[in-house]
């Protein structure tokens, strides 16, 4: 049902080419790693096709080509795990259990850390919420978190004793606020993001871990955004629990992982009651096992765990300086270009973070990752995203990014736009985004757009999907994070 219409500009002209980058951006001229689907062609509403410029890595990153090849290699051996004596079952079990060791090594986990495979980061944090220590049926402490968190690291804690802190205008002052709150006592767990999924700003994890431990609390880090962009060392940083997802780490199938200390996990409520999680089951009672199996009831996602483990091996082999330089070049070029377009505003949370570069802010262990948040004056974010997709073949994210409290405090209650990129990205993607936005500001929309099923879509869209996909462009459902 059509609920609104936004007319096209009177005239449509090709965009002026964005300024070509200088030498400091040359490293980003080519992808740092091959990803599956890098050359797919997106149909344009105005006719013809363009290489799809994927600037939505922060939602789900494309699979590394190495991971896709690995999956094809092991798929013939896919079978049930843990309880099968057959040849394929034994191989699948070996692959699945070995994946734990690979993931533990990737984050430099302690030898006795549990590695529990889950559905995603959200699932991992909900699992941990069910394992907080109790005494006589009551929590032994509260969970402390910031107001800038993704819902995955916000909502699970609302079902247990909790306390929230409003982030200050600077990272340094935010650390001080957390210190003051921890000093009040009664906190058992500090829950923080490794990097904001909205703005890409990195938090000082080592500093916060030391702070939590100083006041007798543990720390869990939501690394869904940090892990695809930075190497993580939980032993050196003294992080107690870490959660991240395969689908953001260039591995398909959506497997998540929780890595951390065993005592809370072995004593906590099993996350999924079912086969494999028990020592002995009776008609009206059960004796639960310990270790990862306690929380992995039912048949696990074998291929998802295998893909996640293989992706971590590829990332671990990257040269860290080249990796950061590639991402830094794209981000700095994009931020500088956005700031040069009239009516475009780049958003950040902290005044002392480093918005134009990932080389680091004022606090050790901070900086920014390949995520840039912005808005365009006079245009709804969803409309801009639809325009960039339909007329330029560019994919990015719009909305409130499952971080409603943060968007409200940034003065963006209706949402904004997010460009995110990674190993498979190239500078041309950022150039095309800048060119599309310049065209929008100079000549306006080249097509009529309507709101259908809660999303902006081109009016009278005759483009088609591949023959194996539902032929319903733009009407796959409204984004859930929208304002009523």
C-alpha positions in Angstrom: 0.0 0.0 0.0 1.4 3.4 -1.0 1.5 5.8 1.9 3.6 8.7 0.6 5.3 9.9 -2.6 8.5 11.9 -3.1 8.7 13.4 -6.6 11.8 13.3 -8.8 13.7 16.5 -9.5 12.7 18.2 -12.8 15.9 17.2 -14.5 18.2 14.2 -14.2 21.9 14.6 -15.0 24.9 12.3 -14.5 26.9 12.9 -11.4 30.1 14.8 -11.4 33.0 12.4 -10.8 34.3 12.6 -7.2 37.8 13.9 -6.8 40.4 11.3 -7.4 42.4 10.2 -4.4 46.0 11.0 -3.7 48.9 8.7 -2.9 48.0 8.1 0.7 44.8 6.4 -0.5 46.5 4.2 -3.2 46.6 1.1 -1.0 42.8 0.9 -1.1 42.6 0.9 -4.9 42.1 -2.9 -4.8 40.4 -5.2 -2.3 42.6 -6.6 0.4 41.0 -10.0 0.1 38.8 -11.7 -2.4 35.1 -12.1 -1.4 32.3 -14.0 -3.0 29.9 -11.9 -5.1 32.3 -9.0 -5.5 31.4 -8.5 -9.2 27.6 -9.0 -9.1 25.7 -6.6 -11.3 22.8 -4.5 -9.9 20.1 -3.4 -12.2 19.5 0.3 -12.2 16.1 1.9 -12.3 17.2 4.2 -15.0 18.4 1.3 -17.2 21.5 -0.8 -17.5 23.5 -2.3 -14.7 26.4 -1.3 -12.4 28.8 -3.4 -10.3 27.1 -3.6 -6.9 29.0 -1.4 -4.5 28.6 -3.1 -1.1 28.9 -0.6 1.7 26.9 -2.6 4.1 29.6 -4.8 5.6 28.5 -3.8 9.1 25.2 -5.7 8.7 26.5 -8.9 7.1 29.9 -9.1 5.3 30.2 -11.1 2.1 31.9 -14.5 2.5 35.6 -14.7 1.8 36.3 -16.6 -1.4 38.6 -18.9 0.6 35.7 -19.7 3.0 33.3 -20.4 0.1 35.8 -22.8 -1.4 36.4 -24.5 2.0 32.7 -25.0 2.5 32.4 -26.7 -0.9 35.2 -29.0 0.1 33.7 -30.1 3.4 30.1 -30.1 2.4 30.1 -33.7 1.0 31.2 -34.8 4.5 28.4 -33.0 6.3 26.7 -35.2 8.9 25.5 -35.2 12.5 28.1 -34.6 15.2 29.0 -36.1 18.5 26.7 -39.1 18.4 27.5 -40.8 15.1 29.9 -43.6 14.5 29.9 -43.3 10.8 32.8 -42.0 8.7 31.2 -38.7 7.7 29.9 -38.1 11.2 33.4 -38.6 12.6 34.8 -36.1 10.2 32.0 -33.5 10.9 32.6 -33.9 14.7 36.3 -33.4 14.2 35.7 -30.3 12.1 33.2 -28.9 14.6 35.4 -29.5 17.7 38.5 -28.3 16.1 36.8 -25.1 15.2 36.7 -24.2 19.0 40.5 -24.4 19.2 40.9 -22.2 16.0 38.5 -19.6 17.4 40.2 -19.6 20.8 43.6 -19.1 19.2 42.2 -16.3 17.0 41.3 -14.2 20.1 44.3 -15.5 22.1 41.9 -17.1 24.6 43.2 -18.7 27.8 43.7 -22.5 27.7 40.7 -23.1 30.0 38.3 -20.6 28.3 35.1 -22.1 27.1 34.2 -21.6 23.4 30.5 -21.9 22.9 28.9 -21.7 19.5 25.6 -19.9 19.3 23.3 -18.4 16.6 24.9 -14.9 16.7 26.2 -12.2 19.0 22.8 -11.5 20.4 22.4 -15.2 21.3 25.8 -15.2 23.0 25.0 -12.3 25.2 21.6 -13.7 26.1 23.4 -16.9 27.0 25.7 -15.1 29.3 22.8 -13.2 30.9 21.4 -16.6 32.0 24.8 -17.4 33.7 25.2 -14.5 36.0 26.0 -15.7 39.5 23.2 -16.1 42.0 23.1 -16.6 45.7 19.9 -18.0 47.3 18.1 -17.3 44.0 19.1 -13.7 43.8 21.8 -12.0 41.7 25.1 -11.3 43.4 25.5 -8.0 41.5 24.3 -5.7 38.7 25.2 -5.4 35.1 26.6 -2.0 34.1 26.3 -0.8 30.5 26.4 2.4 28.5 23.6 4.0 26.6 25.4 3.7 23.3 25.0 -0.1 23.0 23.5 -2.1 20.2 20.3 -3.8 21.4 22.2 -7.1 21.6 24.2 -5.7 24.5 21.4 -3.7 26.0 18.2 -5.8 26.1 19.5 -9.0 27.7 20.6 -7.1 30.8 17.2 -5.5 31.3 15.9 -8.8 32.5 18.5 -9.0 35.4 19.6 -6.4 38.0 21.2 -3.6 36.0 22.4 -0.1 35.8 23.0 2.2 32.8 25.4 5.1 32.3 25.0 7.9 29.8 28.1 8.2 27.8 29.9 11.6 28.1 30.8 13.9 25.2 34.4 12.4 25.3 35.8 8.9 25.8 38.0 10.1 28.6 35.0 11.5 30.5 33.0 8.4 29.8 35.7 6.2 31.4 35.5 8.5 34.4 31.7 8.1 34.6 32.1 4.3 34.5 34.7 4.5 37.2 32.4 6.5 39.4 29.6 4.0 38.9 31.8 1.0 39.6 33.1 2.7 42.7 29.6 2.7 44.1 29.9 -1.1 44.3 27.4 -3.8 43.6 28.4 -4.4 39.9 29.2 -8.0 38.9 29.6 -7.4 35.1 30.5 -4.5 32.9 29.1 -4.9 29.4 30.6 -2.7 26.7 30.8 -2.7 22.9 34.3 -3.1 21.3 33.3 -0.6 18.5 30.1 1.3 17.9 28.0 -0.3 15.2 26.6 3.2 14.5 29.7 5.4 14.3 32.6 2.9 14.2 34.3 4.5 17.3 36.5 2.0 19.3 36.3 1.9 23.0 39.4 1.4 25.2 38.8 -2.2 26.1 42.0 -2.8 28.1 41.4 0.3 30.2 37.8 -0.7 30.9 38.8 -4.3 31.7 41.3 -3.1 34.3 38.7 -0.7 35.7 36.1 -3.4 36.1 38.6 -5.8 37.8 39.7 -3.0 40.1 36.2 -2.9 41.5 35.6 -6.6 41.6 33.5 -6.9 38.4 34.0 -8.9 35.2 33.8 -7.5 31.7 32.1 -8.8 28.6 32.9 -7.2 25.2 30.4 -7.2 22.3 33.0 -7.6 19.5 30.5 -8.0 16.6 31.9 -4.9 14.9 35.4 -4.9 16.3 36.4 -8.5 15.4 36.1 -8.0 11.6 38.4 -4.9 11.8 40.9 -5.4 14.5 42.8 -8.3 16.1 41.6 -9.0 19.6 43.7 -10.4 22.4 41.5 -11.3 25.4 44.4 -12.7 27.5 46.5 -9.6 27.2 43.6 -7.2 27.5 42.3 -9.4 30.4 38.8 -9.6 29.0 36.6 -12.1 30.8 34.0 -12.8 28.0 33.9 -12.0 24.3 31.1 -12.4 21.8 31.1 -12.0 18.0 29.4 -13.3 14.9 30.5 -15.2 11.8 28.1 -13.3 9.5 30.0 -10.1 10.1 33.4 -11.9 9.9 33.1 -13.0 6.3 31.6 -16.4 7.2 28.0 -17.3 6.1 25.3 -19.2 8.1 25.1 -16.8 11.1 27.0 -18.7 13.7 28.0 -16.7 16.8 30.5 -17.5 19.5 31.0 -16.8 23.2 34.5 -17.1 24.6 35.2 -16.8 28.3 35.8 -18.0 31.8 34.1 -21.3 32.6 32.9 -21.0 36.2 29.9 -18.8 35.4 29.1 -20.7 32.3 29.3 -24.2 34.0 27.0 -23.0 36.8 24.5 -21.1 34.7 21.2 -22.1 33.4 21.6 -24.2 30.2 20.8 -21.9 27.3 18.9 -24.4 25.2 17.4 -27.5 27.0 17.8 -30.5 24.8 19.8 -33.4 23.6 23.5 -33.2 24.2 23.3 -30.8 27.1 22.6 -33.4 29.7 24.4 -36.1 31.7 21.2 -37.9 32.4 17.6 -37.2 31.8 14.6 -38.6 33.6 10.9 -38.1 33.1 10.6 -35.2 35.5 14.2 -34.1 36.2 17.6 -33.8 34.6 21.3 -33.6 35.4 23.1 -31.1 33.2 26.6 -31.5 31.8 29.3 -28.8 31.9 31.5 -27.3 29.3 30.3 -25.9 25.9 27.8 -28.8 25.5 25.8 -27.5 28.4 24.6 -24.6 26.3 24.6 -26.2 22.8 21.5 -28.4 23.1 20.3 -30.0 19.8 22.1 -30.4 16.5 24.7 -27.6 16.1 25.4 -25.5 13.0 28.4 -27.5 11.9 29.0 -25.7 8.6 28.6 -22.3 10.4 31.2 -23.1 13.0 33.5 -24.4 10.3 33.1 -21.3 8.2 33.7 -19.0 11.2 36.9 -20.9 12.1 38.2 -20.8 8.5 37.5 -17.0 8.3 39.4 -16.4 11.5 42.4 -18.2 10.1 42.4 -16.0 7.0 42.1 -12.9 9.0 44.8 -14.0 11.5 47.2 -14.3 8.5 46.7 -10.7 7.4 49.5 -8.2 7.8 48.0 -6.0 10.5 49.6 -2.8 9.2 48.5 -3.4 5.7 45.0 -4.3 6.9 44.6 -1.1 8.9 46.1 1.0 6.2 43.7 -0.3 3.6 40.7 0.4 5.8 42.1 3.7 7.0 42.5 4.9 3.4 38.9 4.2 2.5 37.5 5.7 5.7 39.6 8.9 5.6 38.8 9.4 1.9 35.1 8.9 2.5 34.9 11.1 5.6 36.8 13.9 4.0 34.6 13.7 0.9 31.3 13.6 2.9 32.4 16.7 4.9 33.0 18.5 1.6 29.4 18.0 0.3 27.0 20.7 1.3 24.1 19.5 3.5 25.9 16.2 4.5 26.8 15.7 8.2 29.1 13.0 9.5 28.1 11.9 13.0 30.2 10.7 15.9 29.7 10.1 19.7 32.9 11.3 21.2 34.8 14.6 20.6 38.1 12.9 21.4 37.8 10.0 19.1 39.5 10.1 15.7 36.7 10.6 13.1 38.8 10.8 9.9 41.2 8.0 10.6 41.5 4.7 12.4 45.0 5.5 13.6 43.9 6.1 17.1 42.3 8.8 19.3 43.6 10.3 22.6 43.1 7.1 24.7 45.2 4.0 24.0 43.3 1.3 22.1 40.8 3.7 20.5 40.2 5.1 17.0 37.7 4.1 14.4 36.8 1.1 12.2 35.4 1.0 8.7 32.0 2.4 9.7 30.9 6.0 8.8 27.5 7.4 9.9 26.0 10.4 8.1 22.8 12.2 7.2 21.7 14.4 4.2 19.8 17.6 5.0 16.3 17.6 3.7 16.0 13.9 2.9 14.8 10.9 4.9 17.6 8.4 5.4 15.5 5.6 3.9 14.9 7.7 0.8 18.6 8.4 0.3 19.3 4.7 0.7 16.7 3.7 -1.9 18.0 6.4 -4.3 21.6 5.2 -4.0 20.5 1.6 -4.6 18.1 2.2 -7.5 20.0 4.8 -9.4 23.7 4.0 -8.5 23.8 0.3 -7.5 25.1 1.2 -4.0 24.1 -0.7 -0.9 24.3 0.8 2.5 22.2 0.8 5.7 19.6 3.3 6.9 17.5 3.4 10.1 18.3 3.3 13.8 20.7 0.4 13.6 19.2 -1.4 16.6 20.7 1.3 18.8 17.6 3.5 19.5 18.9 5.3 22.7 22.0 6.3 20.9 20.2 7.6 17.8 18.0 9.7 20.0 20.8 11.3 21.9 22.6 12.0 18.5 19.5 14.0 17.5 18.6 11.4 14.9 15.3 9.8 16.2 14.2 9.0 12.7 17.5 7.4 11.7 20.5 8.1 9.6 22.8 6.4 7.0 25.7 4.1 7.6 28.4 3.2 5.1 30.5 0.2 6.2 33.3 -1.6 4.4 36.1 -4.1 4.9 38.5 -6.6 3.2 36.7 -6.8 -0.1 36.1 -3.1 -0.4 37.9 -0.8 -2.8 38.2 3.0 -3.0 35.9 3.0 -6.0 33.0 2.1 -3.7 33.6 5.3 -1.7 34.0 7.4 -4.8 30.7 6.1 -6.2 28.9 7.0 -2.9 30.3 10.5 -2.9 29.4 10.9 -6.6 25.8 9.7 -5.9 25.4 12.1 -3.0 26.9 15.0 -5.0 24.3 14.3 -7.7 21.5 14.2 -5.2 22.5 17.6 -3.8 23.0 19.2 -7.2 20.1 17.8 -9.3 17.9 15.9 -6.9 16.2 12.5 -7.4 16.1 11.0 -10.9 13.0 8.9 -10.2 9.8 9.0 -8.2 9.8 7.1 -4.9 7.0 5.9 -2.7 6.7 4.2 0.7 5.6 0.6 0.3 5.4 -1.8 3.2 7.2 0.7 5.3 10.2 1.2 3.0 11.0 3.7 0.3 11.1 2.1 -3.1 11.1 3.4 -6.7 7.7 3.9 -8.1 6.7 1.7 -11.1 9.8 -0.5 -10.6 10.0 -3.0 -13.4 13.4 -4.4 -12.5 13.5 -8.2 -11.7 15.4 -10.4 -9.4 17.3 -13.6 -10.4 15.0 -16.4 -11.6 15.4 -18.3 -8.4 14.5 -15.4 -6.1 11.0 -14.0 -5.3 10.3 -11.3 -7.8 9.3 -8.6 -5.3 11.9 -5.8 -5.4 11.7 -3.5 -2.4 8.7 -5.1 -0.7 10.3 -7.7 1.4 9.0 -6.1 4.5 9.4 -3.0 6.6 12.6 -2.4 8.6 11.8 -3.3 12.2 13.7 -0.4 13.7 11.4 2.4 12.6 9.6 5.2 14.5 5.9 4.7 15.0 
